[in-house]
Structure formats: C-alpha cells, structure tokens
Amino acid sequence: MTGEADVIVIGAGVVGLSVAVAAEARGLSVTVLDREGPAAGASAGNAGAFAFTDILPLASPGILRQAPRWLLDPLGPLTVPPAYALRIAPWMFRFWRACAPGRVARSTAAQTALMDLSKAELEPFLKRTGTMPMLRKEGNLQVYEGEAEFKASLGGWKARAEHGIVFNHLDAAGMAEIQPGLAPRFTRGTFTPGWYSISDPKLYTLALSDHVRAKGGAIERAEVMALQPVEGGVDVLSADGRARRAAQVVLAAGAFSHRIARTIGERIPLETERGYNTTLPSDAFDLRTQITFGGHGFVVTRLSTGIRVGGAVELGGLEMPPNFRRSEAMLKKAQAFLPGLKPEGGVQWMGFRPSLPDSLPAIGRARATPRVIYAFGHGHLGLTQSAGTARLVADLLSGAPPAIDIASFSPQRF
C-alpha cells in the first residue's frame, strides 16, 4: 500500500489537472494518476476554444433534423460506423429522449450556469497558474451558405440573446472585414466577440501539470483498473498491482471514466465522440478569428503552433482504429472554403471526447461512497468548462456548498 494523499485525481487531462490545481489551492495534498501522462488525450488535440457562448446542448431538435442527412455521409459531420451501431443503440435512444423540448430547456439552463461559472473562474485560474499570457480573445465567426441556413440558425441565437450573449449578424462584406479570404458561397455569418481561446491546448495542459508539481503535487503514470472504498478512504488499484490510498478520489479520466466507475457498481452511459483534425504550419492561412463551418461540423483555429482544422463527431467507441479519411475530408473542405489555405505539411490526430446522452457532464459524488467524486463527460467542452468544474469539485472536496446547483449534473440522473 502506497502512502496516503488527501486526494487522488484520476486523469491528467485539462479537467483532472484543473481539479488538482483547485484542490491544492484549498490546502489539500494531491496525487494525479494517468495511463499515459499529462495532455496525452483530447486535451492535446482540441480546437483550443473557451466556448462560453456554446450553451445549446448537442442533444437538440436541430441535431435530430440534420442527423439523417449527415449520417448518410460516412465522412460527414456525424457518423456511426456500422460495426458499432448495435453497441451504441441504447446511448442513441437516451440521446433521442434528451432532444425533447422540455429536456433541452433544462439542459440549456444547466449548461448556461456552468458556462457562466467557468467564465467567471477562468481568468483568476489563469493568473494563479501563470498561464494568463496564453489567453486570446479573438472571437468566433460562424458562417452560413445562403439565407436558408442563416435563418435556420436564428432560433439558437435567440436563445443565446435571452441569456445575455452578445453577437453580431453580418453580411459578406462584414465578414470580410473580420476575416478576409472566405469563399463567396458563405453569404452570411455571426460573430461572437465573447469567444475566447488558448494559444495551444497541449502546452496549456502541460503548464497546469508543472504548476501542480511546483505546489508539491505528484503526477504518476498508472493505468487505474478499479476503485475500492475502505474505512476512511478509497484504494486505487492499478494495472501494475499497486494500490494507492487517499481520503478522497476524483474520477476525471475522460472517455475511460465509465469503466472505472463500473468497479464500484455504477453504470454511467458514457460514449466517445471521436474527433479528428489536421494541424497545418502557422503560415498556412492568415487566420484572424476562429471560424465555425456549422453546416459541415468543423472549425478552423489559429494556435501558436499552427492552424488546426478539425471537429466532427464519429460515435465509434474506444477500440476501433482511427479513420483518418475523416481528417482528409475536412481538410479538403477547408481548402474549398478558404481558397488561400495551404494544405501541405499537416499533422493528423484523433482523440476521444467523453460524452453523455444529454450533453451535460457528470459532476457529483458516487453512489457507492461520497469519497469518490466524478468529473467527466464534458464532450467537446472539456477545456471550456475546466475551471468551473474545478471550482465545483474543490467545493465538494472541502465540504463547501457548490458554487452553483449541481443537481442537473448528477451522475445518477440516468
């Protein structure tokens, strides 16, 4: 039995490391365990956005309307590989139920509360960790092919306006002032100035790991296999046969979290949005803001390390090999949509985004023991919601009332 820590955090992605930072700030000793080490998963290859205005859940009537068309294209914005269709059917049924208008309204309210908290927590968090210089405030430009696609988006913008989100609808000339070089097929757009980003998500996550260590925390490579509640704490059992004990455990292992939760009797319907991208050299395009091609399910982002073209959703689980034709298809579209884009020299990537059927994360205590706290299932919003999630988990770890009502994020809601 390895010596006790106050808290063991399972997962060294952006959520797990943010939780570790927040726990240390409350005076707790922390050990972080990860099967591959810091920033090895989705935290390395995401689009780098703090998408605080993205309050509408993926599970929505709009997605139901578009899904049949998208699913017909095996390289399109949303796909389920045929070999995985039967396995994911129960999750898809829950997703369909979450698209009911009443449920969408409740999910939107919960998502908005977490977004507001995450935005309020972000800059103090960045200052505490010395990462403030990595923050960018360059906005986001959502573009539309024609008036029909633009009008179809207005319901979502109305919902954002009701929550106080600022945006500007633009014609082609207005878009060109913000981002020159768009193909003429994009005739309308919406610019959201309150959309932040990080200069590079991998470098940011690694900086958080450095901060955790600098404050006395330990970060170890270990594949966690099981949790075992014991008197006064929790044993964390790893594949190498070691057992580590802590007074409390935070499960933030992303797409692998449900497997570990199952060892203490909790079955949580977590699935994997497999995301793909290509990162091009920095001179590939004169990108001035993040561009969202919503009708095609991908974004183009300027990072300090290059231009990243990526997104889409492949619901294919953890075991199937990557299908990098999806990356190639998005890059080919990006060339058509941004005619000046240079496609050479790119690096492809695929990562697992942990997703629950109602598009909300699981944040709260395990059923088996209050000493295990869940913090996973953020889908494509892990970076965005990392500081807010860290605040909530630190509240739970220290016995403080959570900063917002977390009932909607209950791991037992399914």
C-alpha positions as CSV (number, residue, x, y, z in Angstrom):
1,M,0.0,0.0,0.0
2,T,1.4,3.3,-1.1
3,G,1.2,6.2,1.3
4,E,-1.9,8.3,1.6
5,A,-2.7,11.6,-0.1
6,D,-5.6,13.8,0.7
7,V,-6.8,13.5,-2.9
8,I,-6.0,11.2,-5.8
9,V,-7.2,12.6,-9.2
10,I,-7.5,10.0,-11.9
11,G,-6.8,11.7,-15.2
12,A,-4.2,14.2,-16.3
13,G,-6.2,16.0,-19.0
14,V,-7.3,19.6,-18.7
15,V,-10.2,18.7,-16.3
16,G,-8.2,16.5,-14.0
17,L,-5.3,18.9,-13.8
18,S,-7.6,21.9,-13.2
19,V,-9.2,20.0,-10.4
20,A,-5.7,19.2,-8.9
21,V,-4.8,22.9,-9.1
22,A,-8.0,23.9,-7.3
23,A,-7.6,21.2,-4.7
24,E,-4.1,22.3,-3.9
25,A,-5.4,25.9,-3.6
26,R,-7.7,24.6,-0.8
27,G,-4.7,23.2,1.1
28,L,-5.1,19.5,0.0
29,S,-2.3,17.2,-0.9
30,V,-2.8,15.8,-4.4
31,T,-1.5,12.8,-6.5
32,V,-2.6,12.7,-10.1
33,L,-2.6,9.3,-11.9
34,D,-2.9,8.9,-15.7
35,R,-2.4,5.9,-18.0
36,E,-0.3,8.0,-20.4
37,G,0.7,11.1,-18.6
38,P,-0.3,14.8,-18.9
39,A,-2.1,16.1,-22.0
40,A,-2.0,12.7,-23.8
41,G,-5.6,12.6,-24.9
42,A,-8.3,15.1,-26.1
43,S,-6.7,17.9,-24.1
44,A,-3.8,17.9,-26.5
45,G,-5.7,17.9,-29.8
46,N,-8.8,20.0,-29.3
47,A,-9.6,23.3,-31.0
48,G,-8.4,25.4,-28.1
49,A,-11.7,27.3,-27.6
50,F,-13.3,28.5,-24.4
51,A,-16.7,28.3,-26.0
52,F,-18.7,30.1,-23.2
53,T,-21.4,31.1,-25.7
54,D,-22.0,27.5,-26.7
55,I,-24.9,27.0,-24.3
56,L,-27.1,24.8,-26.6
57,P,-26.7,21.1,-26.0
58,L,-25.7,18.8,-28.8
59,A,-28.8,16.8,-27.9
60,S,-31.4,19.1,-29.5
61,P,-34.2,19.1,-32.1
62,G,-31.9,20.8,-34.5
63,I,-29.4,17.9,-34.5
64,L,-32.3,15.5,-35.0
65,R,-33.3,17.4,-38.1
66,Q,-29.8,17.3,-39.6
67,A,-28.7,13.9,-38.3
68,P,-30.3,11.8,-41.1
69,R,-28.6,13.7,-43.8
70,W,-25.3,13.7,-42.0
71,L,-25.4,10.0,-41.2
72,L,-25.7,9.2,-44.9
73,D,-22.2,10.5,-45.4
74,P,-19.6,8.2,-43.9
75,L,-17.1,11.1,-43.8
76,G,-19.6,13.8,-42.8
77,P,-20.1,15.8,-39.6
78,L,-21.8,12.9,-37.7
79,T,-21.3,9.3,-38.3
80,V,-21.8,5.9,-36.6
81,P,-19.6,3.1,-38.1
82,P,-21.8,0.2,-39.0
83,A,-19.7,-2.2,-36.8
84,Y,-20.6,0.0,-33.8
85,A,-24.2,0.7,-34.4
86,L,-25.7,-2.1,-32.2
87,R,-23.4,-1.3,-29.3
88,I,-24.4,2.4,-29.3
89,A,-28.1,1.9,-29.8
90,P,-29.0,2.3,-26.1
91,W,-27.0,5.5,-25.9
92,M,-28.7,6.8,-29.1
93,F,-32.1,6.1,-27.6
94,R,-31.2,8.2,-24.5
95,F,-29.8,10.9,-26.8
96,W,-33.1,11.0,-28.7
97,R,-35.1,11.3,-25.5
98,A,-32.8,14.2,-24.4
99,C,-33.8,16.1,-27.6
100,A,-37.4,16.6,-26.3
101,P,-38.0,20.4,-25.9
102,G,-38.6,20.3,-22.2
103,R,-35.4,18.4,-21.6
104,V,-33.4,20.7,-23.9
105,A,-34.7,23.7,-21.9
106,R,-33.5,22.2,-18.7
107,S,-30.1,21.2,-20.2
108,T,-29.6,24.6,-21.7
109,A,-30.3,26.3,-18.3
110,A,-27.8,23.9,-16.6
111,Q,-25.2,24.4,-19.3
112,T,-25.6,28.2,-19.1
113,A,-25.0,28.1,-15.4
114,L,-21.8,26.0,-15.8
115,M,-20.6,28.3,-18.6
116,D,-21.2,31.4,-16.6
117,L,-19.3,29.9,-13.6
118,S,-16.5,28.7,-15.9
119,K,-16.1,32.1,-17.5
120,A,-16.0,33.8,-14.1
121,E,-13.4,31.4,-12.8
122,L,-11.2,31.3,-15.8
123,E,-9.1,34.5,-15.5
124,P,-8.4,34.1,-11.8
125,F,-7.4,30.5,-12.5
126,L,-5.1,31.5,-15.3
127,K,-3.5,34.2,-13.1
128,R,-3.0,31.6,-10.3
129,T,-1.3,29.2,-12.6
130,G,0.8,31.7,-14.5
131,T,-0.9,30.9,-17.8
132,M,-2.7,34.2,-18.4
133,P,-0.4,35.1,-21.4
134,M,-1.8,32.1,-23.2
135,L,-5.4,33.5,-23.3
136,R,-6.7,35.0,-26.5
137,K,-9.8,37.0,-27.1
138,E,-10.2,36.8,-30.8
139,G,-13.9,35.8,-31.1
140,N,-15.6,33.3,-33.3
141,L,-17.2,33.6,-36.8
142,Q,-20.0,31.2,-37.6
143,V,-20.6,31.2,-41.4
144,Y,-23.6,30.2,-43.4
145,E,-24.1,29.1,-47.0
146,G,-27.1,31.2,-48.1
147,E,-30.1,32.8,-46.4
148,A,-31.9,29.5,-45.6
149,E,-29.0,28.2,-43.4
150,F,-28.7,31.6,-41.7
151,K,-32.4,31.7,-41.0
152,A,-32.4,28.2,-39.6
153,S,-29.8,29.3,-37.0
154,L,-31.8,32.2,-35.7
155,G,-33.7,30.2,-33.0
156,G,-30.4,29.3,-31.4
157,W,-29.2,32.9,-31.5
158,K,-32.5,34.0,-29.9
159,A,-31.8,31.5,-27.0
160,R,-28.3,32.9,-26.6
161,A,-29.7,36.5,-26.6
162,E,-32.1,35.6,-23.8
163,H,-29.0,34.6,-21.8
164,G,-27.2,37.9,-22.4
165,I,-24.7,36.6,-25.0
166,V,-23.5,39.3,-27.4
167,F,-23.2,38.6,-31.1
168,N,-23.4,40.4,-34.5
169,H,-25.1,39.1,-37.6
170,L,-23.1,40.0,-40.7
171,D,-23.3,40.1,-44.5
172,A,-20.4,39.0,-46.7
173,A,-18.8,42.5,-46.6
174,G,-19.0,42.5,-42.8
175,M,-17.4,39.0,-42.6
176,A,-14.6,40.1,-44.9
177,E,-13.7,42.9,-42.5
178,I,-13.2,40.4,-39.7
179,Q,-11.8,37.5,-41.8
180,P,-10.7,38.0,-45.4
181,G,-10.4,35.1,-47.7
182,L,-13.7,33.3,-47.3
183,A,-15.2,31.6,-50.3
184,P,-18.2,33.6,-51.8
185,R,-20.5,30.7,-51.1
186,F,-20.7,32.0,-47.5
187,T,-23.1,34.9,-47.7
188,R,-24.0,35.4,-44.0
189,G,-22.3,35.0,-40.7
190,T,-22.5,35.7,-37.0
191,F,-19.6,37.0,-35.0
192,T,-19.3,36.3,-31.3
193,P,-16.7,38.5,-29.6
194,G,-17.0,36.8,-26.2
195,W,-15.5,33.6,-27.5
196,Y,-12.0,33.1,-26.0
197,S,-9.3,30.6,-26.9
198,I,-6.0,29.3,-25.6
199,S,-2.8,29.7,-27.6
200,D,-2.2,25.9,-27.6
201,P,-4.3,23.4,-25.6
202,K,-1.5,20.9,-25.2
203,L,1.0,23.5,-23.9
204,Y,-1.6,24.9,-21.6
205,T,-2.4,21.5,-20.1
206,L,1.4,20.8,-19.6
207,A,1.7,24.1,-17.9
208,L,-1.0,23.1,-15.4
209,S,0.9,19.9,-14.7
210,D,4.0,21.9,-14.0
211,H,2.0,24.1,-11.6
212,V,0.7,21.0,-9.8
213,R,4.2,19.7,-9.3
214,A,5.5,23.1,-8.2
215,K,2.9,23.2,-5.4
216,G,4.0,19.8,-4.1
217,G,1.7,17.5,-6.0
218,A,2.8,14.2,-7.6
219,I,1.9,13.1,-11.2
220,E,2.4,9.4,-11.9
221,R,1.8,7.2,-14.9
222,A,-0.5,4.4,-13.8
223,E,-3.4,2.6,-15.5
224,V,-6.2,2.6,-12.9
225,M,-8.2,-0.6,-13.0
226,A,-10.5,-0.3,-10.0
227,L,-11.6,1.6,-7.0
228,Q,-12.2,0.1,-3.6
229,P,-13.9,2.0,-0.8
230,V,-12.3,1.3,2.6
231,E,-12.7,2.7,6.1
232,G,-11.8,6.4,5.9
233,G,-10.8,6.5,2.3
234,V,-10.6,4.8,-1.1
235,D,-8.0,2.4,-2.5
236,V,-7.0,3.0,-6.1
237,L,-5.8,-0.2,-7.8
238,S,-3.6,0.0,-10.9
239,A,-2.6,-2.5,-13.6
240,D,0.9,-2.9,-12.1
241,G,-0.6,-4.4,-8.9
242,R,0.0,-1.3,-6.8
243,A,-2.7,0.1,-4.5
244,R,-2.7,3.8,-3.5
245,R,-4.9,5.1,-0.8
246,A,-6.5,8.6,-0.5
247,A,-9.1,10.2,1.7
248,Q,-10.9,11.2,-1.5
249,V,-10.7,10.3,-5.2
250,V,-11.7,12.4,-8.2
251,L,-12.5,10.4,-11.3
252,A,-11.7,12.6,-14.3
253,A,-10.4,10.0,-16.7
254,G,-12.3,11.3,-19.7
255,A,-13.6,8.6,-22.1
256,F,-12.3,5.8,-19.9
257,S,-14.1,7.0,-16.7
258,H,-17.2,4.8,-17.0
259,R,-15.0,1.7,-17.0
260,I,-13.5,2.7,-13.6
261,A,-16.9,3.8,-12.2
262,R,-18.2,0.3,-13.0
263,T,-15.9,-1.2,-10.5
264,I,-17.8,0.4,-7.7
265,G,-21.2,-0.6,-9.1
266,E,-22.1,2.5,-11.1
267,R,-23.2,2.1,-14.8
268,I,-23.0,5.5,-16.5
269,P,-23.9,5.7,-20.2
270,L,-20.7,7.4,-21.4
271,E,-19.8,7.3,-25.1
272,T,-17.0,8.6,-27.2
273,E,-17.2,11.4,-29.7
274,R,-14.1,10.6,-31.7
275,G,-12.8,13.9,-33.0
276,Y,-10.3,14.3,-35.9
277,N,-8.1,17.2,-37.0
278,T,-5.1,18.3,-39.0
279,T,-2.7,20.9,-37.7
280,L,-1.0,22.8,-40.5
281,P,2.0,25.1,-40.3
282,S,1.4,28.6,-38.9
283,D,1.7,30.2,-42.3
284,A,-0.9,28.0,-43.9
285,F,-3.5,30.8,-43.8
286,D,-3.9,34.4,-42.5
287,L,-6.5,33.4,-39.8
288,R,-7.7,36.2,-37.6
289,T,-10.5,34.6,-35.7
290,Q,-11.8,31.0,-35.2
291,I,-14.2,30.1,-38.0
292,T,-17.0,27.6,-37.4
293,F,-18.4,25.9,-40.5
294,G,-21.5,24.7,-38.6
295,G,-23.2,23.1,-41.6
296,H,-20.2,20.9,-42.0
297,G,-19.4,20.3,-38.4
298,F,-15.8,21.6,-38.1
299,V,-13.8,24.6,-37.2
300,V,-10.5,26.3,-38.2
301,T,-8.4,27.7,-35.4
302,R,-5.2,29.7,-35.1
303,L,-2.9,28.3,-32.5
304,S,0.6,29.4,-31.5
305,T,1.8,26.1,-33.0
306,G,-0.2,26.1,-36.3
307,I,-3.6,26.3,-38.0
308,R,-5.9,23.5,-36.8
309,V,-8.7,22.1,-39.0
310,G,-10.9,19.7,-37.1
311,G,-14.1,18.7,-35.5
312,A,-17.0,16.4,-36.5
313,V,-18.4,13.5,-34.4
314,E,-17.7,9.8,-35.0
315,L,-19.5,7.7,-32.5
316,G,-17.2,4.7,-32.6
317,G,-16.1,3.8,-29.1
318,L,-12.6,3.3,-27.8
319,E,-11.4,0.3,-29.7
320,M,-11.9,0.9,-33.4
321,P,-8.8,2.1,-35.3
322,P,-8.8,5.8,-36.5
323,N,-10.3,6.6,-39.8
324,F,-8.1,9.5,-41.0
325,R,-10.0,9.8,-44.2
326,R,-12.2,12.0,-41.9
327,S,-9.3,14.4,-41.3
328,E,-8.6,14.4,-45.0
329,A,-12.2,15.2,-45.9
330,M,-12.3,18.1,-43.5
331,L,-9.1,19.5,-44.9
332,K,-10.3,19.2,-48.4
333,K,-13.5,21.2,-47.5
334,A,-11.3,23.8,-45.7
335,Q,-9.4,24.3,-48.9
336,A,-12.6,24.9,-50.8
337,F,-14.0,27.2,-48.1
338,L,-10.7,29.2,-47.6
339,P,-9.2,29.3,-51.1
340,G,-5.9,30.6,-49.9
341,L,-5.3,27.8,-47.4
342,K,-2.0,25.9,-48.0
343,P,-2.7,22.2,-47.2
344,E,0.9,20.9,-47.1
345,G,2.8,19.8,-44.0
346,G,-0.1,18.9,-41.8
347,V,-0.1,16.5,-38.8
348,Q,-3.2,14.4,-38.3
349,W,-4.8,13.5,-34.9
350,M,-7.7,11.6,-33.5
351,G,-8.9,11.8,-29.9
352,F,-11.7,10.7,-27.6
353,R,-14.3,13.2,-26.3
354,P,-16.3,11.7,-23.5
355,S,-20.0,12.4,-24.0
356,L,-23.2,11.7,-22.1
357,P,-26.6,11.5,-23.9
358,D,-27.9,14.9,-22.6
359,S,-24.7,16.8,-23.4
360,L,-24.1,17.6,-19.8
361,P,-21.1,16.3,-17.7
362,A,-21.2,14.1,-14.7
363,I,-20.2,16.2,-11.6
364,G,-21.0,14.8,-8.2
365,R,-20.5,12.1,-5.7
366,A,-20.6,8.4,-6.5
367,R,-23.5,6.3,-5.3
368,A,-21.2,3.8,-3.6
369,T,-19.3,6.3,-1.5
370,P,-19.2,10.1,-1.0
371,R,-15.4,9.9,-1.0
372,V,-15.4,9.4,-4.8
373,I,-16.3,12.4,-6.9
374,Y,-17.0,12.3,-10.6
375,A,-15.9,15.0,-13.1
376,F,-16.2,13.7,-16.6
377,G,-18.4,13.6,-19.7
378,H,-17.8,17.2,-21.0
379,G,-17.9,16.2,-24.6
380,H,-16.3,18.9,-26.7
381,L,-16.4,21.4,-23.9
382,G,-13.8,20.0,-21.5
383,L,-11.4,22.9,-21.9
384,T,-14.3,25.4,-21.8
385,Q,-15.7,24.1,-18.6
386,S,-12.5,23.0,-16.9
387,A,-12.1,26.0,-14.5
388,G,-15.8,25.9,-13.5
389,T,-15.7,22.1,-13.0
390,A,-12.5,22.5,-10.9
391,R,-14.3,25.1,-8.7
392,L,-17.3,22.7,-8.1
393,V,-15.1,19.7,-7.3
394,A,-12.9,21.7,-5.0
395,D,-16.1,22.8,-3.2
396,L,-17.2,19.2,-2.8
397,L,-13.7,18.1,-1.7
398,S,-13.5,20.7,1.0
399,G,-17.1,20.4,2.2
400,A,-18.2,23.8,0.9
401,P,-21.6,24.3,-0.8
402,P,-21.1,24.1,-4.5
403,A,-21.0,27.5,-6.3
404,I,-24.0,26.6,-8.4
405,D,-26.8,24.0,-8.2
406,I,-25.2,20.7,-9.5
407,A,-28.4,18.6,-9.4
408,S,-28.6,18.6,-13.3
409,F,-25.1,17.1,-13.4
410,S,-25.8,14.3,-11.0
411,P,-24.0,11.1,-12.1
412,Q,-27.1,9.2,-11.1
413,R,-29.5,11.1,-13.3
414,F,-29.7,8.3,-15.8
